Amino acid sequence: MDTVLYFENDAGSRYRIIRSVKNRFGAANELGVFAMTEAGLKEVKNPLRHLPLAPRRPVPVPPSP
């Protein structure tokens, strides 16, 4: 198995995080953020916008190596 997926959340939070961890060949460093709705899990398109202390301007993302 090359990757393990962790499905995480805080008690009482409607948000869920899927975090991938690779067992070999380098780090994956990938996260997926989802919101639990009455219809099921829905992708959160811009998770930084939902953080309590999120900046209100775009955050620069470094290019991938």
PDB file as gemmi writes it, atoms N, CA and C in Angstrom:
CRYST1    1.000    1.000    1.000  90.00  90.00  90.00 P 1                      
ATOM      1  N   MET A   1       0.850  -1.170   0.000  1.00  0.00           N  
ATOM      2  CA  MET A   1       0.000   0.000   0.000  1.00  0.00           C  
ATOM      3  C   MET A   1       0.899   1.237   0.000  1.00  0.00           C  
ATOM      4  N   ASP A   2       0.699   2.119  -0.946  1.00  0.00           N  
ATOM      5  CA  ASP A   2       1.526   3.318  -1.045  1.00  0.00           C  
ATOM      6  C   ASP A   2       0.973   4.492  -0.252  1.00  0.00           C  
ATOM      7  N   THR A   3      -0.316   4.568  -0.068  1.00  0.00           N  
ATOM      8  CA  THR A   3      -0.936   5.715   0.587  1.00  0.00           C  
ATOM      9  C   THR A   3      -1.959   5.256   1.607  1.00  0.00           C  
ATOM     10  N   VAL A   4      -1.967   5.967   2.746  1.00  0.00           N  
ATOM     11  CA  VAL A   4      -2.997   5.751   3.760  1.00  0.00           C  
ATOM     12  C   VAL A   4      -3.810   7.033   3.836  1.00  0.00           C  
ATOM     13  N   LEU A   5      -5.132   6.919   3.828  1.00  0.00           N  
ATOM     14  CA  LEU A   5      -6.012   8.079   3.922  1.00  0.00           C  
ATOM     15  C   LEU A   5      -6.613   8.140   5.323  1.00  0.00           C  
ATOM     16  N   TYR A   6      -6.510   9.302   5.958  1.00  0.00           N  
ATOM     17  CA  TYR A   6      -7.095   9.528   7.270  1.00  0.00           C  
ATOM     18  C   TYR A   6      -8.297  10.447   7.116  1.00  0.00           C  
ATOM     19  N   PHE A   7      -9.413  10.041   7.665  1.00  0.00           N  
ATOM     20  CA  PHE A   7     -10.641  10.817   7.630  1.00  0.00           C  
ATOM     21  C   PHE A   7     -10.791  11.422   9.016  1.00  0.00           C  
ATOM     22  N   GLU A   8     -10.642  12.761   9.133  1.00  0.00           N  
ATOM     23  CA  GLU A   8     -10.563  13.410  10.438  1.00  0.00           C  
ATOM     24  C   GLU A   8     -11.600  14.518  10.576  1.00  0.00           C  
ATOM     25  N   ASN A   9     -11.988  14.779  11.836  1.00  0.00           N  
ATOM     26  CA  ASN A   9     -12.836  15.924  12.141  1.00  0.00           C  
ATOM     27  C   ASN A   9     -12.793  16.206  13.632  1.00  0.00           C  
ATOM     28  N   ASP A  10     -13.186  17.410  14.003  1.00  0.00           N  
ATOM     29  CA  ASP A  10     -13.345  17.770  15.411  1.00  0.00           C  
ATOM     30  C   ASP A  10     -14.779  17.487  15.808  1.00  0.00           C  
ATOM     31  N   ALA A  11     -14.976  17.074  17.047  1.00  0.00           N  
ATOM     32  CA  ALA A  11     -16.329  16.783  17.525  1.00  0.00           C  
ATOM     33  C   ALA A  11     -17.208  18.020  17.378  1.00  0.00           C  
ATOM     34  N   GLY A  12     -18.366  17.844  16.797  1.00  0.00           N  
ATOM     35  CA  GLY A  12     -19.304  18.946  16.626  1.00  0.00           C  
ATOM     36  C   GLY A  12     -19.070  19.805  15.403  1.00  0.00           C  
ATOM     37  N   SER A  13     -17.981  19.578  14.687  1.00  0.00           N  
ATOM     38  CA  SER A  13     -17.686  20.367  13.490  1.00  0.00           C  
ATOM     39  C   SER A  13     -18.374  19.746  12.285  1.00  0.00           C  
ATOM     40  N   ARG A  14     -18.841  20.587  11.380  1.00  0.00           N  
ATOM     41  CA  ARG A  14     -19.445  20.065  10.151  1.00  0.00           C  
ATOM     42  C   ARG A  14     -18.404  19.779   9.085  1.00  0.00           C  
ATOM     43  N   TYR A  15     -17.145  20.187   9.320  1.00  0.00           N  
ATOM     44  CA  TYR A  15     -16.090  19.995   8.337  1.00  0.00           C  
ATOM     45  C   TYR A  15     -15.344  18.697   8.594  1.00  0.00           C  
ATOM     46  N   ARG A  16     -14.958  18.017   7.515  1.00  0.00           N  
ATOM     47  CA  ARG A  16     -14.190  16.787   7.568  1.00  0.00           C  
ATOM     48  C   ARG A  16     -12.952  16.972   6.695  1.00  0.00           C  
ATOM     49  N   ILE A  17     -11.847  16.389   7.103  1.00  0.00           N  
ATOM     50  CA  ILE A  17     -10.598  16.480   6.347  1.00  0.00           C  
ATOM     51  C   ILE A  17     -10.161  15.073   5.972  1.00  0.00           C  
ATOM     52  N   ILE A  18      -9.795  14.904   4.722  1.00  0.00           N  
ATOM     53  CA  ILE A  18      -9.159  13.666   4.281  1.00  0.00           C  
ATOM     54  C   ILE A  18      -7.693  14.007   4.040  1.00  0.00           C  
ATOM     55  N   ARG A  19      -6.822  13.338   4.793  1.00  0.00           N  
ATOM     56  CA  ARG A  19      -5.383  13.602   4.723  1.00  0.00           C  
ATOM     57  C   ARG A  19      -4.700  12.348   4.205  1.00  0.00           C  
ATOM     58  N   SER A  20      -3.838  12.513   3.213  1.00  0.00           N  
ATOM     59  CA  SER A  20      -3.119  11.357   2.675  1.00  0.00           C  
ATOM     60  C   SER A  20      -1.690  11.348   3.204  1.00  0.00           C  
ATOM     61  N   VAL A  21      -1.241  10.152   3.540  1.00  0.00           N  
ATOM     62  CA  VAL A  21       0.133   9.952   4.012  1.00  0.00           C  
ATOM     63  C   VAL A  21       0.710   8.810   3.199  1.00  0.00           C  
ATOM     64  N   LYS A  22       1.849   9.079   2.569  1.00  0.00           N  
ATOM     65  CA  LYS A  22       2.483   8.048   1.749  1.00  0.00           C  
ATOM     66  C   LYS A  22       3.449   7.245   2.607  1.00  0.00           C  
ATOM     67  N   ASN A  23       3.512   5.952   2.354  1.00  0.00           N  
ATOM     68  CA  ASN A  23       4.410   5.070   3.099  1.00  0.00           C  
ATOM     69  C   ASN A  23       5.810   5.011   2.492  1.00  0.00           C  
ATOM     70  N   ARG A  24       5.931   5.396   1.240  1.00  0.00           N  
ATOM     71  CA  ARG A  24       7.244   5.355   0.590  1.00  0.00           C  
ATOM     72  C   ARG A  24       7.255   6.326  -0.587  1.00  0.00           C  
ATOM     73  N   PHE A  25       8.420   6.557  -1.150  1.00  0.00           N  
ATOM     74  CA  PHE A  25       8.623   7.401  -2.328  1.00  0.00           C  
ATOM     75  C   PHE A  25       8.215   8.852  -2.098  1.00  0.00           C  
ATOM     76  N   GLY A  26       8.466   9.394  -0.926  1.00  0.00           N  
ATOM     77  CA  GLY A  26       8.239  10.814  -0.676  1.00  0.00           C  
ATOM     78  C   GLY A  26       6.870  11.136  -0.122  1.00  0.00           C  
ATOM     79  N   ALA A  27       6.709  12.385   0.291  1.00  0.00           N  
ATOM     80  CA  ALA A  27       5.477  12.843   0.931  1.00  0.00           C  
ATOM     81  C   ALA A  27       4.407  13.180  -0.098  1.00  0.00           C  
ATOM     82  N   ALA A  28       3.159  13.001   0.279  1.00  0.00           N  
ATOM     83  CA  ALA A  28       2.036  13.368  -0.581  1.00  0.00           C  
ATOM     84  C   ALA A  28       1.606  14.807  -0.305  1.00  0.00           C  
ATOM     85  N   ASN A  29       1.540  15.177   0.973  1.00  0.00           N  
ATOM     86  CA  ASN A  29       1.161  16.536   1.382  1.00  0.00           C  
ATOM     87  C   ASN A  29      -0.140  16.994   0.731  1.00  0.00           C  
ATOM     88  N   GLU A  30      -1.139  16.152   0.742  1.00  0.00           N  
ATOM     89  CA  GLU A  30      -2.430  16.484   0.139  1.00  0.00           C  
ATOM     90  C   GLU A  30      -3.522  16.454   1.197  1.00  0.00           C  
ATOM     91  N   LEU A  31      -4.445  17.421   1.097  1.00  0.00           N  
ATOM     92  CA  LEU A  31      -5.610  17.485   1.980  1.00  0.00           C  
ATOM     93  C   LEU A  31      -6.852  17.686   1.142  1.00  0.00           C  
ATOM     94  N   GLY A  32      -7.931  17.112   1.596  1.00  0.00           N  
ATOM     95  CA  GLY A  32      -9.241  17.380   1.011  1.00  0.00           C  
ATOM     96  C   GLY A  32     -10.150  17.845   2.138  1.00  0.00           C  
ATOM     97  N   VAL A  33     -10.877  18.934   1.937  1.00  0.00           N  
ATOM     98  CA  VAL A  33     -11.773  19.459   2.966  1.00  0.00           C  
ATOM     99  C   VAL A  33     -13.199  19.339   2.460  1.00  0.00           C  
ATOM    100  N   PHE A  34     -14.065  18.777   3.300  1.00  0.00           N  
ATOM    101  CA  PHE A  34     -15.454  18.534   2.947  1.00  0.00           C  
ATOM    102  C   PHE A  34     -16.359  19.033   4.058  1.00  0.00           C  
ATOM    103  N   ALA A  35     -17.570  19.412   3.700  1.00  0.00           N  
ATOM    104  CA  ALA A  35     -18.579  19.835   4.675  1.00  0.00           C  
ATOM    105  C   ALA A  35     -19.677  18.784   4.705  1.00  0.00           C  
ATOM    106  N   MET A  36     -20.096  18.423   5.913  1.00  0.00           N  
ATOM    107  CA  MET A  36     -21.194  17.479   6.054  1.00  0.00           C  
ATOM    108  C   MET A  36     -22.501  18.252   5.929  1.00  0.00           C  
ATOM    109  N   THR A  37     -23.316  17.872   4.960  1.00  0.00           N  
ATOM    110  CA  THR A  37     -24.603  18.525   4.740  1.00  0.00           C  
ATOM    111  C   THR A  37     -25.709  17.481   4.892  1.00  0.00           C  
ATOM    112  N   GLU A  38     -26.938  17.914   4.822  1.00  0.00           N  
ATOM    113  CA  GLU A  38     -28.058  16.970   4.898  1.00  0.00           C  
ATOM    114  C   GLU A  38     -28.040  15.986   3.735  1.00  0.00           C  
ATOM    115  N   ALA A  39     -27.432  16.397   2.619  1.00  0.00           N  
ATOM    116  CA  ALA A  39     -27.349  15.538   1.433  1.00  0.00           C  
ATOM    117  C   ALA A  39     -26.071  14.698   1.411  1.00  0.00           C  
ATOM    118  N   GLY A  40     -25.218  14.832   2.425  1.00  0.00           N  
ATOM    119  CA  GLY A  40     -23.959  14.085   2.475  1.00  0.00           C  
ATOM    120  C   GLY A  40     -22.767  15.013   2.414  1.00  0.00           C  
ATOM    121  N   LEU A  41     -21.594  14.451   2.145  1.00  0.00           N  
ATOM    122  CA  LEU A  41     -20.368  15.244   2.081  1.00  0.00           C  
ATOM    123  C   LEU A  41     -20.309  16.056   0.790  1.00  0.00           C  
ATOM    124  N   LYS A  42     -19.934  17.316   0.915  1.00  0.00           N  
ATOM    125  CA  LYS A  42     -19.743  18.206  -0.235  1.00  0.00           C  
ATOM    126  C   LYS A  42     -18.357  18.830  -0.130  1.00  0.00           C  
ATOM    127  N   GLU A  43     -17.661  18.915  -1.253  1.00  0.00           N  
ATOM    128  CA  GLU A  43     -16.328  19.515  -1.285  1.00  0.00           C  
ATOM    129  C   GLU A  43     -16.393  20.988  -0.887  1.00  0.00           C  
ATOM    130  N   VAL A  44     -15.420  21.430  -0.084  1.00  0.00           N  
ATOM    131  CA  VAL A  44     -15.266  22.845   0.241  1.00  0.00           C  
ATOM    132  C   VAL A  44     -14.253  23.401  -0.751  1.00  0.00           C  
ATOM    133  N   LYS A  45     -14.721  24.253  -1.666  1.00  0.00           N  
ATOM    134  CA  LYS A  45     -13.874  24.739  -2.772  1.00  0.00           C  
ATOM    135  C   LYS A  45     -12.719  25.616  -2.294  1.00  0.00           C  
ATOM    136  N   ASN A  46     -12.951  26.473  -1.287  1.00  0.00           N  
ATOM    137  CA  ASN A  46     -11.917  27.374  -0.790  1.00  0.00           C  
ATOM    138  C   ASN A  46     -11.869  27.259   0.737  1.00  0.00           C  
ATOM    139  N   PRO A  47     -11.192  26.227   1.273  1.00  0.00           N  
ATOM    140  CA  PRO A  47     -11.230  25.993   2.713  1.00  0.00           C  
ATOM    141  C   PRO A  47     -10.628  27.123   3.547  1.00  0.00           C  
ATOM    142  N   LEU A  48      -9.658  27.859   3.018  1.00  0.00           N  
ATOM    143  CA  LEU A  48      -9.071  28.963   3.787  1.00  0.00           C  
ATOM    144  C   LEU A  48     -10.109  30.027   4.125  1.00  0.00           C  
ATOM    145  N   ARG A  49     -11.088  30.199   3.271  1.00  0.00           N  
ATOM    146  CA  ARG A  49     -12.129  31.197   3.496  1.00  0.00           C  
ATOM    147  C   ARG A  49     -12.982  30.873   4.728  1.00  0.00           C  
ATOM    148  N   HIS A  50     -13.027  29.621   5.132  1.00  0.00           N  
ATOM    149  CA  HIS A  50     -13.868  29.192   6.229  1.00  0.00           C  
ATOM    150  C   HIS A  50     -13.147  29.144   7.569  1.00  0.00           C  
ATOM    151  N   LEU A  51     -11.841  29.401   7.571  1.00  0.00           N  
ATOM    152  CA  LEU A  51     -11.099  29.418   8.832  1.00  0.00           C  
ATOM    153  C   LEU A  51     -11.382  30.716   9.580  1.00  0.00           C  
ATOM    154  N   PRO A  52     -11.461  30.662  10.919  1.00  0.00           N  
ATOM    155  CA  PRO A  52     -11.789  31.865  11.694  1.00  0.00           C  
ATOM    156  C   PRO A  52     -10.781  32.999  11.528  1.00  0.00           C  
ATOM    157  N   LEU A  53      -9.508  32.673  11.357  1.00  0.00           N  
ATOM    158  CA  LEU A  53      -8.476  33.703  11.248  1.00  0.00           C  
ATOM    159  C   LEU A  53      -7.890  33.787   9.847  1.00  0.00           C  
ATOM    160  N   ALA A  54      -8.651  33.359   8.864  1.00  0.00           N  
ATOM    161  CA  ALA A  54      -8.166  33.352   7.486  1.00  0.00           C  
ATOM    162  C   ALA A  54      -7.957  34.777   6.979  1.00  0.00           C  
ATOM    163  N   PRO A  55      -6.877  34.997   6.232  1.00  0.00           N  
ATOM    164  CA  PRO A  55      -6.676  36.316   5.629  1.00  0.00           C  
ATOM    165  C   PRO A  55      -7.765  36.596   4.600  1.00  0.00           C  
ATOM    166  N   ARG A  56      -8.086  37.828   4.412  1.00  0.00           N  
ATOM    167  CA  ARG A  56      -9.144  38.209   3.472  1.00  0.00           C  
ATOM    168  C   ARG A  56      -8.605  38.530   2.083  1.00  0.00           C  
ATOM    169  N   ARG A  57      -7.327  38.313   1.860  1.00  0.00           N  
ATOM    170  CA  ARG A  57      -6.744  38.497   0.526  1.00  0.00           C  
ATOM    171  C   ARG A  57      -6.164  37.157   0.081  1.00  0.00           C  
ATOM    172  N   PRO A  58      -5.972  36.958  -1.215  1.00  0.00           N  
ATOM    173  CA  PRO A  58      -5.440  35.682  -1.705  1.00  0.00           C  
ATOM    174  C   PRO A  58      -4.072  35.375  -1.107  1.00  0.00           C  
ATOM    175  N   VAL A  59      -3.861  34.119  -0.766  1.00  0.00           N  
ATOM    176  CA  VAL A  59      -2.573  33.673  -0.227  1.00  0.00           C  
ATOM    177  C   VAL A  59      -1.757  33.090  -1.374  1.00  0.00           C  
ATOM    178  N   PRO A  60      -0.528  33.605  -1.599  1.00  0.00           N  
ATOM    179  CA  PRO A  60       0.296  33.055  -2.692  1.00  0.00           C  
ATOM    180  C   PRO A  60       0.659  31.602  -2.399  1.00  0.00           C  
ATOM    181  N   VAL A  61       0.613  30.771  -3.429  1.00  0.00           N  
ATOM    182  CA  VAL A  61       0.955  29.359  -3.317  1.00  0.00           C  
ATOM    183  C   VAL A  61       2.239  29.135  -4.080  1.00  0.00           C  
ATOM    184  N   PRO A  62       3.276  28.577  -3.412  1.00  0.00           N  
ATOM    185  CA  PRO A  62       4.538  28.356  -4.131  1.00  0.00           C  
ATOM    186  C   PRO A  62       4.350  27.316  -5.222  1.00  0.00           C  
ATOM    187  N   PRO A  63       5.105  27.428  -6.310  1.00  0.00           N  
ATOM    188  CA  PRO A  63       4.997  26.443  -7.393  1.00  0.00           C  
ATOM    189  C   PRO A  63       5.484  25.078  -6.938  1.00  0.00           C  
ATOM    190  N   SER A  64       4.936  24.031  -7.537  1.00  0.00           N  
ATOM    191  CA  SER A  64       5.363  22.668  -7.231  1.00  0.00           C  
ATOM    192  C   SER A  64       6.747  22.437  -7.807  1.00  0.00           C  
ATOM    193  N   PRO A  65       7.562  21.642  -7.093  1.00  0.00           N  
ATOM    194  CA  PRO A  65       8.920  21.372  -7.627  1.00  0.00           C  
ATOM    195  C   PRO A  65       8.890  20.483  -8.837  1.00  0.00           C  
TER     196      PRO A  65                                                      
END                                                                             
